Each structure stands twice: as C-alpha cells, then as structure tokens.
Amino acid sequence: MYQLSFSGIVVLGINRPHSKNAISKNLVKTMFKTIDSLKSDKKVRTVILRSEVPGIFCAGADLKERAKMHPSEVGPFVAKARAVMNEIADLPMPTIAVLDGVALGGGLELALACDIIVAASSAKMGLVETKLAIIPGAGGTQRLPRAIGVALAKELIFSARAIDGEEAKAIGLVSHVVEQNDAGDAAYMKALSLAKEFTPQGPIAMRMAKLAINQGIEVDLATGLAIEEACYAQVIPTKDRMEGLLAFKEKRPPRFKGE
C-alpha cells in the first residue's frame, strides 16, 4: 500500500534490495494492487515513484526468475509488466519518477510511464535489452521515441547504451537533472519540490489537463482540440472553478476540494 501525506502527495517506494529492485512476478502483482487503490483515491494529488534502495532505481527484469521460466511463460509475464506500466501511465493525477540511481531495461520503462522524470547527474539509464537478444517489451519501444525522437531512441536501443543524468537531460529524456547529495536523494528532493508546486492547483483541473495532453498528443490537432474542449467542459460546472474565481476576487489562496 501507500502513504498519503497531508498535502496529497503519495510516495511509492520500491524496496527489493537483494535483487536491485528487479521486476518480478510478485512486484508486478503488488504494483497492480497499489495502482488500483490510487486510481480511485480522490485525495491523491501527485504520485512520486522512487526507490528505497540506495544507488538503484530498478535494474530491470528479474533475470534469475526469468531464467527459470518456461518459454511459454515469458510472453504472458511481459504482457503483465506492460499492462502495469500502462496502468501507471493512465493514472489520472500527475506522476513523477525519481532516478537517484540505476534504471535499466524495465526500470527505465517504469520511469517512462510517469509524466515527469527527475534524475541525479550520476544516475545511469538505458534500454539495454538487445544485449540479451530481446527487445524492450514493457512500452520502451513506444515511449522512448515519443520522449526523445525516433532516431535517438533507435540509437539507444540498438546500442544498448546506458547514459548518465546529464546526457539524459540534454536529449530530453529527463525533465530535471540535479547533482547528487551526500544522502543520495537529490532527485527525490527535487521531485518533492515539484509535487509541492502541483498540489495547490485544482485537482479536477489537473486530472483533466493530464487527460487532454495524453489523449491529444496521439491524434491530429483538430481531434486534439476537440478533446481539450471536452475536458474543459468537465471543469465548468465544478465548485472548485467558482472557488477559484471567488478567491481571485477576494485576493486570497483558493481552497479547492476536488468538487
């Protein structure tokens, strides 16, 4: 499960230190349950996904577990991993991935499913699956090109290269890069400050803005504008919208309730 702070920020921590947070059957099952709980929790304003293991975000698939699988089991497992990434991508509230350490293969795919990625300059990330004679199977071949462009995504996937936070920022893979601190949580602290910027806004407006962007980016402009119009229509009858206008008039901070 997860803990909800007083400000509506949820921090999801991955903690499998002995396997470098590798994605196992059990981790996928746990993530499904957690994401399902988050989806319907109206009090959640922003979700931060981080590791509780120093120096590692997620090393990718649990290859020791994978090696024991029958070939007929691999496809269905990868499909479940892809589905959980989709569930994260479809969360209605903003999501921030924190890379204070290594994010390889499925680990980077996990980060790519979030709205924003924040990384320490020393973090290492890459889709390295071709080294194992496989391809990224949990969304990487689709989300990486959308994030950094087709040619660069092909280069990184074909070479199985891992890059650091600085290079990731230069190519647009991460939104923010910060120098690592002594505590090893510099990216997490940056993500927390971003989340605090998001939480005062109208929660219904935030969800509709995310929906409009996510759906609109996949279609032509005319269809996208129609999606924006439909999402805008959802905020017009809300109590929060009237509260926002009243607060502006009275020169005070608004008190949004998500209604």
VENQUI-V568380 format. One record per backbone hydrogen bond with DSSP energy under -1.0 kcal/mol. CO is the residue of the C=O (numbers start at 0). NH is the residue of the N-H. E is the energy in kcal/mol with one decimal. If there is no record, write none. Layout:
co:CO nh:NH e:E
co:CO nh:NH e:E
//
This chain:
co:4 nh:7 e:-1.9
co:7 nh:44 e:-3.2
co:7 nh:45 e:-1.7
co:8 nh:4 e:-2.2
co:9 nh:47 e:-3.4
co:11 nh:49 e:-2.9
co:13 nh:51 e:-3.0
co:15 nh:18 e:-1.7
co:15 nh:20 e:-2.5
co:18 nh:21 e:-1.4
co:19 nh:58 e:-2.0
co:22 nh:61 e:-2.1
co:23 nh:27 e:-2.3
co:24 nh:28 e:-2.2
co:25 nh:29 e:-2.5
co:26 nh:30 e:-2.6
co:27 nh:31 e:-2.3
co:28 nh:32 e:-1.8
co:29 nh:33 e:-2.3
co:30 nh:34 e:-3.0
co:31 nh:35 e:-2.2
co:32 nh:36 e:-1.7
co:33 nh:37 e:-2.1
co:34 nh:38 e:-2.3
co:37 nh:40 e:-1.6
co:40 nh:43 e:-1.4
co:45 nh:9 e:-2.9
co:46 nh:95 e:-2.6
co:47 nh:11 e:-3.4
co:48 nh:97 e:-2.7
co:49 nh:13 e:-2.2
co:52 nh:55 e:-1.7
co:54 nh:101 e:-1.9
co:57 nh:103 e:-2.0
co:59 nh:22 e:-3.1
co:60 nh:62 e:-1.4
co:61 nh:65 e:-2.5
co:62 nh:66 e:-2.3
co:65 nh:68 e:-1.4
co:69 nh:72 e:-2.9
co:72 nh:76 e:-1.9
co:73 nh:77 e:-2.7
co:74 nh:78 e:-2.3
co:75 nh:79 e:-1.8
co:76 nh:80 e:-2.3
co:77 nh:81 e:-2.8
co:78 nh:82 e:-2.2
co:79 nh:83 e:-2.2
co:80 nh:84 e:-1.8
co:81 nh:85 e:-2.1
co:82 nh:86 e:-2.0
co:83 nh:87 e:-1.9
co:84 nh:88 e:-2.6
co:85 nh:89 e:-2.0
co:87 nh:90 e:-1.4
co:93 nh:46 e:-2.5
co:94 nh:115 e:-1.6
co:95 nh:48 e:-3.1
co:96 nh:117 e:-2.8
co:98 nh:119 e:-2.6
co:101 nh:56 e:-2.6
co:101 nh:57 e:-2.2
co:102 nh:125 e:-1.7
co:103 nh:106 e:-2.9
co:104 nh:108 e:-2.1
co:105 nh:109 e:-2.0
co:106 nh:110 e:-1.7
co:107 nh:111 e:-2.8
co:108 nh:112 e:-1.0
co:110 nh:113 e:-1.8
co:115 nh:96 e:-3.1
co:116 nh:174 e:-2.4
co:116 nh:175 e:-1.2
co:117 nh:98 e:-3.2
co:118 nh:177 e:-2.1
co:119 nh:122 e:-1.6
co:120 nh:164 e:-1.1
co:123 nh:102 e:-3.2
co:124 nh:162 e:-3.1
co:125 nh:104 e:-2.3
co:127 nh:130 e:-1.7
co:128 nh:131 e:-2.2
co:128 nh:133 e:-1.6
co:129 nh:132 e:-1.4
co:138 nh:141 e:-1.1
co:138 nh:142 e:-3.1
co:139 nh:143 e:-1.7
co:141 nh:145 e:-1.1
co:142 nh:146 e:-1.4
co:143 nh:147 e:-2.6
co:144 nh:148 e:-2.0
co:148 nh:152 e:-1.8
co:149 nh:153 e:-2.6
co:150 nh:154 e:-2.3
co:151 nh:155 e:-2.5
co:152 nh:156 e:-2.5
co:153 nh:157 e:-3.3
co:154 nh:158 e:-2.0
co:155 nh:159 e:-1.1
co:162 nh:124 e:-2.6
co:163 nh:167 e:-2.4
co:164 nh:168 e:-2.1
co:165 nh:169 e:-2.1
co:166 nh:170 e:-1.8
co:167 nh:172 e:-2.4
co:167 nh:173 e:-1.1
co:175 nh:118 e:-2.6
co:177 nh:120 e:-2.8
co:184 nh:188 e:-2.4
co:185 nh:189 e:-2.0
co:186 nh:190 e:-2.5
co:187 nh:191 e:-2.5
co:188 nh:192 e:-1.8
co:189 nh:193 e:-1.9
co:190 nh:194 e:-2.7
co:191 nh:195 e:-1.9
co:193 nh:197 e:-1.5
co:194 nh:198 e:-2.1
co:197 nh:200 e:-1.6
co:201 nh:205 e:-2.4
co:202 nh:206 e:-1.9
co:203 nh:207 e:-2.5
co:204 nh:208 e:-2.6
co:205 nh:209 e:-2.2
co:206 nh:210 e:-2.3
co:207 nh:211 e:-2.6
co:208 nh:212 e:-2.3
co:209 nh:213 e:-3.0
co:210 nh:214 e:-2.5
co:211 nh:215 e:-2.2
co:212 nh:216 e:-2.2
co:215 nh:218 e:-1.4
co:219 nh:223 e:-2.6
co:220 nh:224 e:-2.7
co:221 nh:225 e:-1.5
co:222 nh:226 e:-2.1
co:223 nh:227 e:-2.4
co:224 nh:228 e:-2.2
co:225 nh:229 e:-2.2
co:226 nh:230 e:-2.4
co:227 nh:231 e:-2.8
co:228 nh:232 e:-2.1
co:231 nh:234 e:-1.3
co:231 nh:235 e:-1.2
co:234 nh:237 e:-1.4
co:237 nh:241 e:-1.1
co:238 nh:242 e:-2.3
co:239 nh:243 e:-2.5
co:240 nh:244 e:-1.8
co:241 nh:245 e:-2.4
co:242 nh:246 e:-2.8
co:243 nh:247 e:-1.8
co:244 nh:248 e:-2.2
co:245 nh:249 e:-2.5
co:246 nh:251 e:-2.3
co:258 nh:238 e:-1.4
//
